Amino acid sequence: MVPPTEADMRTVMMIAFLFPPSFSIGAKRPLRFARRLPEHGWRPLVFTAPAGTPSERDDTLLDALPPGLRVVRDYAPAWMWAVRNLGDTVDRRLRPHTGPRFDSGAAAGTAGRLAGFLEHLSERLVPLDSVVAFLPHALARASRLIAAERPDAIYVSAYPCSALVLGALLKRRHGVPLVGELRDPWTMNVHFESRHPAVAAIERRLERWVFETADRIVVTTDAVREAYQRRYPDLPTGRLRRIYSSYDEGLAPGAAAPAPGGPFTIVHFGSLYGPRRADALLRALARLKAERGLGPGDVRFLVFGRLDHPGDHAAIRELGMEGDVHVTARIAYADGMAVLRRADVLYLPAFGDETLYLPGKMFDYFLAGRPILCETAGSEMKRILARTGTGVCVPRGDEAGLLANLRRAWDARRGGPPLSVPVPAEIAKFSSPAVTEEFAGLLDEVVGGRAGAR
């Protein structure tokens, strides 16, 4: 393919509330697109929020921004952003989000429980999300940017879902083609169940309006696409598109390098919260220890983030595994990837019994190149892991299945057959170059013709 010239380039305004240096996994998908879109004739113009508090940032990701990328951090007024950051700081003091949290509920005390109650109250009574108050400011500033830059298309990556409303308002005002993206479902989200009925009704109407206004709605799983097609059967053919998430070797160069000695290590990259829990894995790991005569320091389960579920805390105490489980603060992405590459097993639990989610960390695990052990009720994740040869799946809570695969992983350290055998050609279909090419093709569709073919 002939590289596009500067004169051929089209501009896509990327509205991504989460963008580096944000630590959130939601910031990495728009980052991967921004890094690769110029290869396909698209110049990204990023409209995002100001940088967050230190606990929310991974400044090493700033090094991955492509040269010349324009990033406008004006989604929120400065005074409102300062208030938000203060609230985040207070919340973290009341409810510590890092470190071993086996008794986190008791440790947080009354103040922490009050903070949790206020968060629940906000989720129940505030339409859309916690940043909806920024919408008037974001609309005014984004409109000014569109008038000055005249982008050829708008891409909105949600969460937050209020950003999709922003994108739809901008399309109505300026007539610029709109691609809206849901990294997770909106009104089909498991957290949506806590909404007050009146608030839920408002959001369902807004969701339909956004879906009808946008030129394309991108989702990240086939299950979500099919669910929304059933909900909105009157949408034009092709309005809903599935584009999977990806991994980007450029964000964390390196290769799998398991340690020849040391403890048998299982890693979960991120927090375990809500219905995402690890008690079945912990019980299976305890049984493996007993079978193989393993003592202190011979195994370890690393969690980078939070370990919230009381059932997990109870299992750790009951099994006497306090010395085997290590819950640590978030670390820089590249440092985390280095740990993943040395692990024996990468743990991938689904979000409870939900089947509409594909955890973004699955694609980071592809990049790490180590065997994945997945607990899921969904078939899409099973199909992808089987197709790519990157891991094995067991039903959620299947302690016997988990134990059988931990045995295999343990034996693989000692020369036995590997837990999984990767299929490089299939894994490459989830690489950032491949997925961004698909996304660029969608942008070409909505503006008519390929970028550079004016």
C-alpha positions in Angstrom: 0.0 0.0 0.0 1.3 3.4 -1.0 1.6 5.6 2.1 -0.8 8.6 2.0 0.6 12.0 1.5 -0.1 15.0 3.8 -2.4 16.4 1.2 -4.4 13.2 1.0 -5.0 12.9 4.8 -8.5 13.2 6.2 -9.1 14.2 9.8 -11.1 12.3 12.4 -12.0 14.0 15.6 -11.5 11.4 18.3 -13.7 12.2 21.4 -12.1 10.0 24.1 -12.8 11.1 27.6 -10.3 8.4 28.7 -6.9 8.9 26.9 -3.3 8.7 28.1 -2.0 9.4 30.6 -5.2 7.9 32.0 -4.5 4.5 33.6 -7.8 3.1 32.6 -7.9 0.2 30.1 -10.5 2.3 28.3 -7.8 4.8 27.3 -5.7 2.2 25.4 -8.2 1.4 22.6 -8.3 5.0 21.3 -4.5 5.3 21.8 -4.0 2.2 19.6 -6.2 3.7 16.9 -4.4 7.1 17.1 -1.0 5.4 16.7 -2.0 3.6 13.5 -4.7 5.6 11.7 -2.2 7.8 9.8 -1.0 4.7 8.0 -4.5 4.5 6.5 -4.9 8.2 5.5 -6.5 9.4 8.7 -5.1 12.2 10.9 -6.4 11.9 14.5 -7.4 15.0 16.4 -8.0 14.0 20.0 -10.5 15.8 22.3 -10.2 14.5 25.8 -10.3 15.3 29.5 -7.5 16.9 31.4 -5.0 14.6 33.1 -6.3 13.1 36.3 -4.8 12.6 39.8 -1.5 10.7 40.1 -3.4 7.6 41.2 -5.2 7.7 37.8 -2.2 8.2 35.6 0.4 6.1 33.8 2.7 8.8 32.4 4.8 6.3 30.6 1.9 5.9 28.1 2.6 9.5 26.9 5.8 8.2 25.3 3.6 6.1 23.0 1.7 9.0 21.5 2.7 9.4 17.9 4.8 12.5 16.9 2.6 15.4 15.8 -0.6 14.1 17.4 -2.8 17.0 18.5 -4.5 16.4 21.9 -6.9 19.0 23.1 -7.6 18.4 26.9 -10.7 20.6 27.2 -13.6 18.2 27.9 -14.2 19.8 31.3 -13.8 23.3 32.8 -10.8 23.6 35.0 -12.7 24.4 38.2 -15.0 21.4 37.8 -12.1 19.1 37.1 -10.3 20.3 40.2 -13.4 19.5 42.3 -13.6 16.0 40.7 -9.9 15.4 41.4 -10.4 16.5 45.0 -13.3 14.0 45.3 -11.1 11.2 43.9 -8.4 12.0 46.4 -10.9 12.0 49.3 -12.4 8.7 48.1 -9.0 7.0 48.0 -8.2 8.2 51.5 -11.5 6.8 52.8 -11.5 3.6 50.8 -7.9 2.5 49.9 -7.8 1.0 46.5 -4.4 -0.7 46.7 -2.6 -3.1 48.9 -3.8 -6.4 50.4 -7.5 -5.8 51.1 -8.6 -9.1 52.7 -10.5 -7.1 55.3 -11.1 -4.0 53.3 -14.7 -3.6 54.3 -13.8 -3.4 58.0 -10.7 -1.3 57.4 -12.6 1.3 55.5 -14.8 2.1 58.5 -17.8 4.4 58.6 -16.4 7.0 56.3 -15.5 4.4 53.7 -19.0 2.9 53.8 -20.5 6.4 53.5 -18.4 7.0 50.4 -19.6 3.7 48.9 -23.2 4.6 49.7 -22.9 8.0 48.0 -21.3 6.3 44.9 -24.3 3.8 44.8 -26.7 6.7 45.2 -25.1 8.5 42.3 -25.3 5.4 40.1 -29.0 5.0 40.9 -30.2 8.6 40.5 -27.8 10.4 38.1 -28.6 9.8 34.4 -25.8 8.6 32.2 -22.7 8.8 34.3 -20.6 10.8 36.8 -19.2 13.2 34.2 -22.5 14.3 32.6 -22.1 17.7 34.2 -19.2 18.4 31.8 -21.5 18.0 28.8 -22.4 21.7 28.2 -18.7 22.7 28.4 -17.6 19.9 26.2 -20.3 20.7 23.6 -19.2 24.3 23.4 -15.5 23.6 23.2 -15.9 20.7 20.8 -18.1 22.8 18.5 -15.4 25.5 18.5 -12.8 22.9 17.5 -15.0 21.5 14.7 -15.5 25.0 13.3 -11.8 25.6 13.3 -10.5 22.2 12.1 -13.4 21.0 10.0 -12.9 17.2 10.6 -14.2 14.7 8.1 -15.6 12.4 10.7 -16.2 12.2 14.5 -15.4 9.1 16.5 -16.6 8.8 20.1 -15.3 6.1 22.4 -17.5 5.4 25.4 -17.4 5.1 28.5 -18.7 7.6 29.5 -22.0 7.2 27.6 -22.6 10.9 28.0 -19.8 11.3 25.4 -22.1 9.5 22.9 -24.8 12.1 23.5 -22.1 14.7 22.9 -21.2 13.1 19.6 -24.8 12.9 18.5 -25.4 16.6 19.4 -22.3 17.5 17.4 -23.5 15.6 14.4 -26.9 17.3 14.5 -25.2 20.7 14.9 -22.4 20.4 12.3 -23.5 17.5 10.0 -20.2 15.6 10.4 -20.5 11.8 10.1 -20.4 10.1 13.5 -19.0 6.7 14.6 -20.1 6.0 18.1 -18.4 3.2 20.0 -19.5 1.2 23.1 -16.5 -0.6 24.6 -19.1 -2.2 27.0 -22.9 -2.3 26.6 -24.9 0.8 27.6 -28.4 -0.1 28.9 -27.5 -3.8 28.8 -24.6 -3.2 31.2 -24.8 -5.3 34.4 -24.4 -2.0 36.4 -27.5 -0.6 34.7 -29.7 -2.8 36.9 -29.1 -0.4 39.8 -30.7 2.6 38.0 -33.9 4.1 39.3 -36.7 3.1 36.9 -37.3 6.8 35.8 -33.5 7.2 35.2 -33.4 4.0 33.3 -36.2 5.1 31.0 -34.4 8.3 30.2 -31.3 6.5 29.3 -33.1 3.9 27.1 -34.6 6.8 25.1 -31.1 8.5 24.8 -29.6 5.2 23.7 -32.1 4.7 20.9 -31.7 8.4 19.8 -27.9 8.0 19.7 -28.2 4.7 17.7 -30.5 6.3 15.2 -28.4 9.5 14.9 -25.0 7.9 14.4 -23.8 6.7 11.0 -22.2 3.6 12.7 -22.3 2.1 16.2 -19.2 0.0 16.9 -19.3 -2.6 19.7 -16.5 -5.0 20.7 -18.2 -8.4 20.7 -20.6 -10.3 18.5 -22.8 -11.0 21.5 -23.4 -7.3 22.0 -24.0 -6.6 18.3 -26.6 -9.4 18.2 -28.3 -8.3 21.4 -28.7 -4.7 20.1 -29.9 -5.9 16.7 -32.7 -7.7 18.5 -33.5 -4.6 20.6 -33.4 -2.2 17.6 -34.5 -4.4 14.6 -35.5 -1.2 12.6 -31.9 0.1 12.5 -30.5 0.2 8.9 -28.5 -2.8 7.8 -24.8 -2.3 8.7 -25.4 0.4 11.4 -24.1 -1.9 14.1 -20.6 -3.2 13.6 -18.3 -5.3 15.7 -14.6 -4.4 15.9 -12.7 -6.4 18.5 -10.1 -4.8 20.8 -6.5 -5.4 20.1 -2.9 -5.6 21.4 -0.1 -3.3 20.3 3.4 -4.6 20.5 4.7 -1.0 20.3 3.3 -0.2 23.8 5.3 -2.9 25.5 8.1 -4.5 23.3 9.4 -7.8 24.4 8.8 -11.6 24.4 7.5 -14.2 26.7 10.3 -15.1 29.2 9.1 -17.4 32.0 11.4 -17.7 34.9 13.2 -21.1 35.0 12.9 -21.2 38.7 11.0 -19.4 41.4 7.4 -19.8 42.5 4.6 -21.1 40.3 3.0 -17.8 39.4 -0.6 -16.9 38.4 -1.3 -13.3 37.5 -4.5 -11.3 37.1 -3.8 -8.0 35.4 -6.3 -5.6 36.9 -8.9 -5.5 39.7 -11.2 -8.3 40.7 -14.5 -6.6 41.6 -18.3 -7.0 41.4 -19.1 -10.6 40.3 -15.6 -11.1 39.0 -14.1 -13.3 41.8 -11.3 -15.9 42.3 -12.4 -18.1 45.2 -12.7 -21.2 43.0 -9.2 -20.6 41.6 -7.9 -20.1 45.2 -9.4 -23.4 46.3 -7.9 -25.2 43.2 -4.5 -23.7 43.9 -4.7 -24.8 47.6 -5.4 -28.4 46.4 -2.5 -28.2 44.0 -0.2 -27.2 46.8 -1.4 -30.1 48.9 -1.0 -32.6 46.1 2.5 -31.6 45.1 3.7 -30.9 48.7 4.4 -27.3 48.1 5.2 -25.0 50.9 5.5 -21.2 51.6 7.0 -19.3 48.7 6.4 -22.1 46.1 3.3 -20.6 44.6 1.9 -17.0 44.3 -1.2 -15.4 42.9 -0.6 -11.8 41.9 -3.4 -9.3 41.5 -2.6 -5.9 40.1 -5.4 -3.7 41.3 -8.1 -4.5 43.9 -9.4 -7.7 45.4 -12.9 -6.8 46.5 -15.2 -9.8 46.9 -15.7 -10.9 50.5 -15.8 -14.5 49.2 -12.2 -14.2 48.0 -11.1 -12.7 51.4 -12.8 -15.6 53.2 -11.2 -18.2 51.0 -7.7 -16.7 51.6 -8.2 -16.9 55.3 -9.8 -20.3 55.3 -7.1 -21.8 53.1 -4.3 -20.1 55.0 -3.0 -18.5 51.8 -2.3 -15.0 53.1 1.4 -15.5 52.1 0.5 -16.8 48.6 -1.8 -14.0 47.5 -0.3 -10.6 46.7 -2.5 -7.6 45.9 -0.4 -4.7 44.7 -0.9 -1.2 43.5 -1.4 -0.6 39.8 1.9 -0.4 37.9 2.9 1.1 34.6 1.6 -0.8 31.6 5.1 -1.8 30.3 6.1 -3.0 33.8 2.9 -5.0 34.1 3.5 -6.6 30.7 7.0 -7.7 31.9 5.4 -9.5 34.8 2.8 -11.2 32.6 5.5 -12.5 30.3 7.2 -14.3 33.2 4.0 -15.8 34.6 3.1 -19.5 34.4 -0.6 -18.8 34.0 -2.6 -15.7 33.2 -6.0 -15.8 34.9 -9.0 -14.5 33.0 -12.3 -14.6 34.9 -15.5 -13.5 33.1 -17.8 -10.8 34.7 -20.0 -13.3 36.6 -22.4 -15.1 34.4 -22.6 -12.2 31.9 -21.9 -13.2 28.3 -21.7 -9.8 26.6 -18.2 -8.9 27.8 -14.7 -9.7 26.5 -12.2 -8.4 29.1 -9.8 -6.0 27.5 -7.0 -7.7 29.4 -7.4 -10.8 27.2 -5.7 -8.9 24.4 -2.8 -7.9 26.7 -2.5 -11.5 27.5 -2.2 -12.3 23.8 0.7 -9.9 23.7 2.3 -11.5 26.8 2.4 -14.9 25.1 1.7 -17.0 28.2 -1.1 -19.6 28.7 -4.5 -18.2 29.7 -6.8 -19.9 32.1 -10.3 -18.6 31.7 -13.5 -19.0 33.7 -16.5 -18.0 31.7 -20.1 -18.8 30.9 -19.8 -17.2 27.5 -19.1 -19.0 24.2 -17.4 -16.0 22.4 -14.4 -16.0 24.7 -14.1 -19.7 24.4 -14.1 -19.6 20.6 -11.5 -16.9 20.5 -9.1 -18.7 22.9 -9.6 -21.9 21.0 -9.0 -20.3 17.6 -5.9 -18.5 18.7 -4.5 -21.4 20.8 -3.8 -19.0 23.6 -5.6 -20.7 26.5 -8.2 -23.0 27.9 -11.7 -22.3 29.4 -13.7 -23.9 32.2 -17.2 -23.0 33.4 -17.4 -20.3 36.1 -16.7 -21.8 39.5 -15.5 -25.1 38.1 -12.9 -25.9 40.8 -12.1 -29.4 39.4 -11.6 -28.0 35.9 -9.3 -25.2 37.3 -7.3 -27.8 39.2 -6.9 -30.0 36.2 -5.4 -27.2 34.2 -3.2 -25.9 37.0 -1.8 -29.4 37.2 -1.0 -29.2 33.5 0.6 -25.8 33.8 2.7 -27.1 36.8 3.8 -30.1 34.8 4.7 -27.9 31.8 7.3 -26.2 34.0 8.9 -29.6 34.3 9.0 -30.5 30.7 5.4 -31.7 30.2 3.2 -30.6 27.3 2.2 -26.9 27.4 -1.2 -25.8 28.6 -1.9 -24.2 25.2 -0.2 -24.0 21.8 -0.5 -20.5 20.2 -1.6 -20.1 16.5 0.4 -17.0 15.5 -1.6 -16.3 12.3 -4.9 -16.2 14.3 -3.4 -14.1 17.1 -2.2 -11.6 14.5 -5.8 -10.9 13.6 -6.2 -9.1 16.9 -3.0 -7.0 16.5 -3.3 -3.2 16.5 -2.3 -2.9 12.8 -5.0 -5.4 11.7 -7.8 -4.0 13.9 -7.0 -0.4 13.0 -7.1 -1.2 9.3 -10.6 -2.5 9.8 -11.6 0.6 11.8 -10.1 2.9 9.1 -12.1 1.0 6.5 -15.3 1.8 8.5 -14.3 5.5 8.6 -13.8 5.4 4.8 -17.3 4.0 4.5 -19.0 6.7 6.5 -17.4 9.6 4.5 -17.6 7.8 1.2 -14.5 6.3 -0.5 -11.1 5.6 0.9 -9.0 8.2 2.6 -6.6 9.8 0.1 -9.0 9.1 -2.8 -10.6 12.5 -3.0 
